[in-house]
C-alpha cells in the first residue's frame, strides 16, 4: 500500500466514525480530519507524479547526451 492509499484509508476511517458521531462538534472535527486526509492523499499523488516525470526526464537526458558531451567538446 502506498502512502496516498494509507491517507485514503485514514479518511475512510474518519468517515466511518463520522457516521457514529454523537455530537455536532465531533462530526465537525471528523469531517475536517477526513477532508485533510483526502487533501494529503491528493498532494501525495501529485508529488509522486512529479518525481516520476523528473526521473524519466533524467533517464532520457542521460540516455541521449548532448553533442558536446558525445564529442568531448568543452561547454564553457
C-alpha positions as CSV (number, residue, x, y, z in Angstrom):
1,X,0.0,0.0,0.0
2,X,1.5,3.3,-1.0
3,X,1.4,6.4,1.2
4,X,-1.6,8.0,-0.6
5,X,-3.6,4.9,-0.1
6,X,-2.8,5.0,3.6
7,X,-4.1,8.5,3.7
8,X,-7.3,7.5,2.0
9,X,-7.7,4.6,4.5
10,X,-7.4,7.2,7.3
11,X,-10.1,9.3,5.5
12,X,-12.3,6.3,5.2
13,X,-11.9,5.6,8.9
14,X,-12.8,9.2,9.7
15,X,-15.9,8.8,7.6
16,X,-16.9,5.6,9.4
17,X,-16.5,7.4,12.7
18,X,-18.4,10.4,11.4
19,X,-21.4,8.2,10.8
20,X,-21.3,7.3,14.5
21,X,-20.7,10.8,15.8
22,X,-22.6,11.7,18.9
23,X,-22.4,15.4,18.7
24,X,-22.1,18.2,16.2
25,X,-18.6,19.1,17.5
26,X,-17.4,15.5,17.0
27,X,-18.9,15.4,13.5
28,X,-17.2,18.7,12.6
29,X,-13.8,17.5,13.7
30,X,-14.2,14.2,11.9
31,X,-15.3,16.0,8.7
32,X,-12.3,18.3,8.9
33,X,-9.9,15.3,9.5
34,X,-11.5,13.4,6.6
35,X,-11.0,16.3,4.2
36,X,-7.5,16.8,5.4
37,X,-6.6,13.2,4.8
38,X,-8.1,13.4,1.3
39,X,-6.1,16.5,0.5
40,X,-2.9,14.9,1.8
41,X,-3.6,11.8,-0.4
42,X,-4.1,14.0,-3.4
43,X,-1.0,16.1,-2.8
44,X,1.0,12.8,-2.3
45,X,-0.3,11.6,-5.7
46,X,0.8,14.8,-7.3
47,X,4.2,14.7,-5.7
48,X,4.8,11.1,-6.8
49,X,3.7,12.0,-10.4
50,X,6.2,14.9,-10.4
51,X,9.0,12.8,-9.1
52,X,8.3,10.1,-11.7
53,X,8.2,12.6,-14.5
54,X,11.5,14.2,-13.4
55,X,13.1,10.7,-13.1
56,X,12.0,9.9,-16.6
57,X,13.4,13.1,-17.9
58,X,16.8,12.5,-16.2
59,X,16.8,9.0,-17.6
60,X,16.1,10.3,-21.1
61,X,18.8,13.0,-20.7
62,X,21.4,10.5,-19.6
63,X,20.5,8.1,-22.5
64,X,20.7,11.0,-25.0
65,X,23.8,13.1,-24.2
66,X,24.2,16.4,-26.0
67,X,26.5,16.7,-29.0
68,X,29.1,18.4,-26.8
69,X,29.1,15.6,-24.3
70,X,29.3,12.9,-27.0
71,X,32.3,14.6,-28.7
72,X,34.0,15.8,-25.6
73,X,33.8,19.4,-26.6
74,X,34.0,22.0,-23.8
75,X,30.8,23.5,-22.7
76,X,32.3,26.7,-21.2
